[in-house]
Amino acid sequence: MLYFSSLLLSTPAYAPAAKRLFDALDSQSVAYRLLDSTKDIWLRDFMPVRTKSGKFVSFRYEPGYLADAPELRTDFRRDIAPHFSVENLVYSDINLDGGNVVFSPSRETAVISDRIFSENPDVSRSALVGVLESLLEARVIIIPSLPSDWTGHADGMVRFLDEHTALGNDTPYQNGLEQKIARILHANGIEALDFPYFPSPKDSAVGCYLNFLETEKAVFLPIFGALEDETAVKRATELFSKPVVPVMLNEIAKEGGCLNCISWER
């Protein structure tokens, strides 16, 4: 079951994109529900993270980028859990956004950006990775975060195609961040393939096709009314064996996230 914040429909600025998304989900018979009591629309970040055994880990959600906006921080334990039952749930004091955890299909491997270290300065890096591997029941691979990305999340930089293949943003910089990430993945036995991308103004996720939503039935790909849309749809169709459904998402993407960011599943 997929979940989204009810704010997507009740907030006029988001509603047009949300309607297009829900129509697309309906077209593929993908079930979804709306959650109340959220303080923003980015469910992926404050909802629990599911591990390979079916355990759910609720991390502390106090990202540095919301330090001056406590009204936007949803506390799962306080705001959601009293009205929403999650079985096999554990709580952790580690400060980690769910959008910064990208699992392989088996959930045996998790990619997390180095933003995790600055968000938990009182814990040594080696100890932090060890605790994360235990909680997530997975091998943890740390990649550098994009300095200009205010969230520092991994889900806009890496997505898995299969256990040994990941997708990364296709940029023209031969010695840039994406190439560094590709080398780290390669060192861990994962091949990195380029996926369409184009830059947009600061704080906007317009151009980040990588932040798609994959379900058992289809891949829902964000598009932006740009020339690159056609290339992105073609590339996704080549890579995935399931249907690729484009969803125009500008109204949401310009706020800093796309389809993976606003969704959560269990």
Sine and cosine of phi, psi and omega as CSV:
sin_phi,cos_phi,sin_psi,cos_psi,sin_omega,cos_omega
0.00,0.00,0.75,-0.66,0.07,-1.00
-1.00,-0.04,0.53,-0.85,0.04,-1.00
-0.77,-0.64,0.54,-0.84,0.07,-1.00
-0.65,-0.76,0.34,-0.94,0.07,-1.00
-0.97,0.25,0.65,-0.76,0.06,-1.00
-0.91,0.41,-0.26,0.96,0.05,-1.00
-0.90,0.44,-0.36,0.93,0.01,-1.00
-0.87,0.49,-0.61,0.79,-0.01,-1.00
-1.00,-0.02,-0.51,0.86,-0.07,-1.00
-0.99,0.11,-0.21,0.98,0.04,-1.00
-0.99,-0.13,0.92,-0.40,-0.09,-1.00
-0.80,0.60,-0.58,0.81,-0.04,-1.00
-0.91,0.41,-0.51,0.86,-0.05,-1.00
-1.00,-0.07,-0.39,0.92,-0.20,-0.98
-0.82,0.57,-0.67,0.74,-0.01,-1.00
-0.87,0.50,-0.70,0.71,0.01,-1.00
-0.93,0.38,-0.62,0.78,0.02,-1.00
-0.89,0.46,-0.66,0.75,0.02,-1.00
-0.88,0.47,-0.67,0.74,0.03,-1.00
-0.90,0.44,-0.64,0.77,0.03,-1.00
-0.90,0.43,-0.74,0.67,-0.05,-1.00
-0.92,0.39,-0.55,0.83,0.11,-0.99
-0.89,0.45,-0.64,0.77,0.02,-1.00
-0.91,0.40,-0.68,0.74,0.04,-1.00
-0.88,0.47,-0.68,0.73,0.03,-1.00
-0.88,0.48,-0.59,0.81,-0.04,-1.00
-0.91,0.41,-0.38,0.92,0.01,-1.00
-0.95,-0.32,0.19,0.98,0.00,-1.00
0.83,0.55,0.65,0.76,0.06,-1.00
-1.00,-0.08,0.86,-0.51,-0.04,-1.00
-0.98,0.22,0.58,-0.81,0.03,-1.00
-0.46,-0.89,0.32,-0.95,0.05,-1.00
-0.67,-0.74,0.32,-0.95,0.01,-1.00
-0.95,-0.31,0.66,-0.75,0.03,-1.00
-0.97,-0.24,0.73,-0.68,0.14,-0.99
-1.00,-0.02,0.03,-1.00,0.09,-1.00
0.93,0.36,0.24,0.97,0.10,-1.00
-1.00,-0.04,0.51,-0.86,-0.03,-1.00
-0.99,-0.10,-0.23,0.97,0.18,-0.98
-0.48,-0.88,-0.13,-0.99,-0.16,-0.99
-0.99,-0.11,-0.05,1.00,-0.16,-0.99
-1.00,0.00,0.94,0.34,-0.07,-1.00
-0.83,0.56,-0.63,0.77,-0.08,-1.00
-0.80,0.60,-0.53,0.85,-0.14,-0.99
-0.98,0.18,-0.63,0.78,-0.11,-0.99
-0.96,-0.29,-0.11,0.99,0.07,-1.00
-1.00,0.09,0.36,-0.93,-0.04,-1.00
-0.89,0.45,0.43,-0.90,0.02,-1.00
-0.99,-0.15,0.79,-0.62,-0.03,-1.00
-1.00,0.00,0.72,-0.70,0.02,-1.00
-0.99,-0.17,0.04,-1.00,-0.08,-1.00
-0.91,0.41,-0.42,0.91,-0.01,-1.00
-1.00,0.08,-0.12,0.99,-0.06,-1.00
1.00,-0.09,0.06,1.00,0.10,-1.00
-0.96,0.28,0.55,-0.83,0.08,-1.00
-0.91,-0.42,0.78,-0.63,0.00,-1.00
-0.94,-0.35,0.87,-0.49,0.05,-1.00
-0.99,-0.12,0.95,-0.31,0.01,-1.00
-1.00,0.06,0.31,-0.95,0.09,-1.00
-0.93,0.37,0.74,-0.67,-0.03,-1.00
-0.92,-0.39,1.00,0.05,0.05,-1.00
-0.68,-0.74,0.88,0.48,-0.06,-1.00
-0.90,0.43,0.57,-0.82,-0.01,-1.00
-0.86,0.51,-0.52,0.85,-0.04,-1.00
-0.95,0.32,-0.18,0.98,0.08,-1.00
-0.93,-0.37,0.29,0.96,-0.03,-1.00
-0.84,0.54,-0.56,0.83,-0.02,-1.00
-0.99,-0.15,0.18,0.98,-0.01,-1.00
-0.68,-0.74,0.88,0.48,-0.04,-1.00
-0.87,0.49,-0.37,0.93,0.00,-1.00
-0.93,0.36,-0.24,0.97,0.01,-1.00
-0.98,-0.19,0.03,1.00,-0.02,-1.00
-1.00,-0.09,0.94,-0.34,0.07,-1.00
-0.99,0.13,0.83,-0.56,0.07,-1.00
-1.00,-0.10,0.95,-0.31,-0.08,-1.00
-0.83,0.55,-0.71,0.70,-0.07,-1.00
-0.89,0.47,-0.64,0.77,-0.08,-1.00
-1.00,0.01,-0.67,0.74,-0.16,-0.99
-1.00,-0.04,-0.52,0.85,-0.13,-0.99
-0.94,-0.34,-0.75,0.66,-0.13,-0.99
-0.81,0.58,-0.61,0.79,0.00,-1.00
-0.88,0.47,-0.34,0.94,-0.05,-1.00
-0.89,-0.46,0.06,1.00,-0.16,-0.99
-0.55,-0.83,0.94,-0.34,-0.09,-1.00
-0.99,0.11,0.77,-0.64,0.10,-0.99
-0.80,-0.60,0.87,-0.49,-0.01,-1.00
-0.98,0.19,0.40,-0.92,0.05,-1.00
0.82,0.57,0.76,0.65,-0.09,-1.00
-0.97,-0.23,0.72,-0.70,0.11,-0.99
-0.80,-0.61,0.46,-0.89,0.01,-1.00
-0.94,-0.33,0.57,-0.82,0.04,-1.00
-0.76,-0.65,0.58,-0.82,0.04,-1.00
-1.00,0.08,-0.06,1.00,0.06,-1.00
-0.91,0.41,0.71,-0.70,0.00,-1.00
-1.00,0.05,0.96,-0.29,-0.10,-1.00
-0.46,-0.89,0.79,-0.62,0.10,-1.00
-0.99,0.14,0.65,-0.76,0.05,-1.00
-0.88,0.47,-0.47,0.88,0.03,-1.00
-0.94,0.35,-0.18,0.98,0.04,-1.00
-0.99,-0.15,0.27,0.96,0.06,-1.00
-0.84,-0.54,0.92,-0.39,0.01,-1.00
-0.90,-0.43,0.93,-0.37,-0.04,-1.00
-1.00,0.00,0.48,-0.88,0.25,-0.97
-0.96,0.29,0.24,-0.97,-0.05,-1.00
-0.82,0.58,-0.59,0.81,0.00,-1.00
-0.99,0.14,-0.19,0.98,-0.11,-0.99
0.91,0.42,0.39,0.92,0.08,-1.00
-0.99,0.15,-0.37,0.93,-0.02,-1.00
-0.78,-0.62,0.66,-0.75,0.06,-1.00
-0.77,-0.63,0.77,-0.64,0.07,-1.00
-0.98,-0.18,0.77,-0.63,-0.02,-1.00
-0.71,-0.71,0.65,-0.76,0.00,-1.00
-0.99,0.16,0.31,-0.95,-0.04,-1.00
-0.94,0.34,0.00,1.00,0.13,-0.99
-0.86,0.51,-0.41,0.91,0.03,-1.00
-0.84,0.54,-0.51,0.86,-0.04,-1.00
-0.96,0.27,-0.69,0.72,0.01,-1.00
-0.94,0.35,-0.40,0.92,0.03,-1.00
-0.99,0.15,-0.22,0.97,0.00,-1.00
-0.71,-0.70,0.89,0.45,-0.15,-0.99
-0.92,0.38,-0.29,0.96,-0.05,-1.00
-1.00,0.05,0.01,1.00,-0.01,-1.00
-0.88,-0.47,0.72,-0.69,0.01,-1.00
-0.90,0.44,0.45,-0.89,-0.07,-1.00
-0.88,0.48,-0.70,0.71,-0.03,-1.00
-0.91,0.41,-0.65,0.76,0.01,-1.00
-0.92,0.40,-0.63,0.77,-0.02,-1.00
-0.90,0.43,-0.71,0.71,0.02,-1.00
-0.89,0.46,-0.64,0.77,0.02,-1.00
-0.88,0.47,-0.69,0.72,0.02,-1.00
-0.91,0.41,-0.65,0.76,0.02,-1.00
-0.89,0.46,-0.66,0.75,0.00,-1.00
-0.90,0.44,-0.58,0.81,0.04,-1.00
-0.94,0.34,-0.72,0.70,-0.02,-1.00
-0.92,0.39,-0.67,0.74,-0.07,-1.00
-1.00,0.07,-0.15,0.99,-0.01,-1.00
0.83,0.56,0.68,0.74,-0.11,-0.99
-0.47,-0.88,0.40,-0.91,0.21,-0.98
-0.94,0.34,0.74,-0.68,-0.01,-1.00
-0.96,-0.29,0.80,-0.60,0.08,-1.00
-0.93,-0.36,0.83,-0.56,0.00,-1.00
-1.00,-0.10,0.77,-0.64,0.06,-1.00
-0.87,-0.49,0.39,-0.92,0.06,-1.00
-0.94,0.34,0.58,-0.81,0.06,-1.00
-1.00,0.03,0.35,-0.94,0.04,-1.00
-0.99,0.16,0.90,-0.44,-0.07,-1.00
-0.83,0.56,-0.56,0.83,-0.05,-1.00
-0.99,0.15,-0.16,0.99,0.02,-1.00
-1.00,0.07,0.91,-0.41,-0.08,-1.00
-0.90,0.44,-0.40,0.92,0.03,-1.00
-1.00,0.02,-0.54,0.84,-0.05,-1.00
0.94,0.34,0.36,0.93,-0.09,-1.00
-0.97,0.22,0.52,-0.85,0.03,-1.00
-0.98,0.20,-0.39,0.92,-0.14,-0.99
-0.96,0.27,-0.07,1.00,0.14,-0.99
-0.98,-0.20,0.07,1.00,-0.09,-1.00
-0.82,-0.58,-0.48,0.88,-0.03,-1.00
-0.61,-0.79,0.72,-0.70,0.18,-0.98
-0.66,-0.75,0.61,-0.79,-0.04,-1.00
-1.00,0.09,0.64,-0.77,0.16,-0.99
-0.99,-0.11,-0.68,0.74,0.14,-0.99
-0.47,-0.88,-0.16,-0.99,-0.10,-0.99
-0.89,0.46,-0.45,0.89,-0.09,-1.00
-0.86,-0.50,0.22,0.97,-0.01,-1.00
-0.66,-0.75,0.76,-0.65,0.03,-1.00
-0.80,-0.61,0.36,-0.93,0.03,-1.00
-0.95,-0.30,0.64,-0.77,0.05,-1.00
-0.72,-0.70,0.29,-0.96,-0.03,-1.00
-0.93,0.38,0.72,-0.70,0.01,-1.00
-1.00,0.05,0.97,-0.25,0.02,-1.00
-0.87,-0.50,0.33,-0.94,-0.05,-1.00
-0.99,0.15,-0.02,1.00,-0.11,-0.99
-1.00,0.06,0.93,-0.37,-0.10,-1.00
-0.93,0.37,-0.47,0.88,0.01,-1.00
-0.87,-0.49,0.52,0.85,-0.06,-1.00
-1.00,0.05,-0.17,-0.98,-0.07,-1.00
-0.88,0.47,-0.66,0.75,-0.03,-1.00
-0.89,0.47,-0.59,0.81,0.03,-1.00
-0.94,0.35,-0.59,0.81,0.07,-1.00
-0.90,0.44,-0.68,0.74,0.02,-1.00
-0.89,0.45,-0.67,0.75,0.01,-1.00
-0.87,0.49,-0.63,0.78,0.01,-1.00
-0.93,0.38,-0.62,0.79,0.03,-1.00
-0.91,0.42,-0.69,0.72,0.02,-1.00
-0.89,0.45,-0.68,0.73,-0.01,-1.00
-0.87,0.49,-0.65,0.76,0.02,-1.00
-0.90,0.44,-0.33,0.94,0.02,-1.00
-0.96,-0.27,0.32,0.95,0.09,-1.00
0.98,0.19,0.39,0.92,-0.03,-1.00
-0.84,-0.54,0.82,-0.57,0.04,-1.00
-0.99,0.12,0.70,-0.72,0.01,-1.00
-0.97,-0.24,0.80,-0.60,0.05,-1.00
-0.94,-0.35,0.56,-0.83,0.01,-1.00
-0.97,0.25,0.60,-0.80,0.06,-1.00
-0.75,-0.66,0.62,-0.78,-0.09,-1.00
-0.80,0.60,0.55,-0.84,-0.04,-1.00
-0.28,-0.96,0.55,-0.83,0.23,-0.97
-0.60,-0.80,0.57,-0.82,-0.07,-1.00
-0.96,0.28,0.43,-0.90,0.05,-1.00
-0.66,-0.75,0.14,-0.99,-0.02,-1.00
-0.84,0.54,0.39,-0.92,-0.01,-1.00
-0.78,0.63,0.61,-0.79,0.02,-1.00
0.97,0.23,-0.06,1.00,0.01,-1.00
-0.98,-0.22,0.59,-0.81,0.07,-1.00
-0.97,-0.24,0.16,0.99,0.09,-1.00
-0.87,0.49,0.80,-0.60,-0.05,-1.00
0.97,-0.24,-0.17,0.99,-0.01,-1.00
-1.00,-0.06,0.99,0.17,0.01,-1.00
-0.92,0.40,-0.37,0.93,-0.06,-1.00
-0.91,0.42,-0.36,0.93,-0.03,-1.00
-1.00,0.06,0.82,0.57,0.01,-1.00
-1.00,0.09,0.16,-0.99,0.08,-1.00
-0.92,-0.40,0.88,-0.47,0.02,-1.00
-0.96,-0.27,0.81,-0.59,0.10,-1.00
-0.89,-0.45,0.05,-1.00,0.03,-1.00
-0.90,0.44,-0.48,0.88,-0.10,-1.00
-1.00,-0.08,-0.49,0.87,-0.11,-0.99
-0.30,-0.95,0.25,-0.97,0.15,-0.99
-0.95,-0.31,0.85,-0.53,0.01,-1.00
-0.99,-0.16,0.91,-0.41,-0.16,-0.99
-0.97,-0.26,0.82,-0.57,0.05,-1.00
-0.94,0.35,0.69,-0.72,0.14,-0.99
-0.79,-0.61,0.26,-0.96,-0.23,-0.97
-0.70,-0.71,0.23,0.97,-0.05,-1.00
0.94,0.34,0.48,0.88,-0.04,-1.00
-0.94,-0.35,0.28,-0.96,0.02,-1.00
-0.88,0.48,-0.49,0.87,-0.04,-1.00
-0.96,0.28,-0.21,0.98,-0.03,-1.00
-0.82,0.57,-0.73,0.69,-0.06,-1.00
-0.87,0.49,-0.66,0.75,0.02,-1.00
-0.90,0.43,-0.65,0.76,-0.01,-1.00
-0.91,0.42,-0.69,0.73,0.02,-1.00
-0.90,0.44,-0.68,0.74,0.00,-1.00
-0.89,0.45,-0.70,0.71,-0.01,-1.00
-0.90,0.44,-0.70,0.71,0.02,-1.00
-0.89,0.45,-0.64,0.77,0.01,-1.00
-0.90,0.44,-0.58,0.81,0.05,-1.00
-0.93,0.37,-0.58,0.82,-0.13,-0.99
-1.00,0.08,-0.59,0.81,-0.11,-0.99
-0.98,-0.21,0.61,-0.79,0.02,-1.00
-1.00,0.07,-0.21,0.98,0.01,-1.00
-0.99,-0.14,0.26,-0.97,-0.01,-1.00
-0.85,0.53,0.59,-0.81,0.09,-1.00
-0.94,-0.33,0.85,-0.52,-0.07,-1.00
-0.91,-0.42,0.94,-0.34,0.02,-1.00
-0.95,0.31,0.60,-0.80,0.03,-1.00
-0.72,-0.70,0.89,-0.45,0.05,-1.00
-0.93,0.38,0.84,-0.54,-0.21,-0.98
-0.76,-0.65,0.31,0.95,-0.13,-0.99
-0.79,0.61,-0.68,0.73,-0.10,-1.00
-0.87,0.49,-0.52,0.85,0.03,-1.00
-1.00,0.00,-0.69,0.72,-0.08,-1.00
-0.86,0.51,-0.57,0.82,-0.03,-1.00
-0.92,0.40,-0.24,0.97,0.04,-1.00
-1.00,0.01,-0.04,1.00,0.15,-0.99
0.89,-0.47,0.06,1.00,0.00,-1.00
-0.44,-0.90,0.26,-0.97,0.01,-1.00
-0.81,-0.58,-0.61,-0.79,-0.23,-0.97
-0.95,0.31,-0.64,0.77,0.05,-1.00
-0.91,0.42,-0.58,0.81,-0.05,-1.00
-0.90,0.44,-0.59,0.80,-0.12,-0.99
-1.00,-0.07,-0.03,1.00,-0.07,-1.00
-0.92,-0.38,0.32,-0.95,0.09,-1.00
-0.44,-0.90,0.59,-0.81,-0.02,-1.00
-0.72,-0.70,0.40,-0.92,0.12,-0.99
-0.56,-0.83,0.00,0.00,0.00,0.00
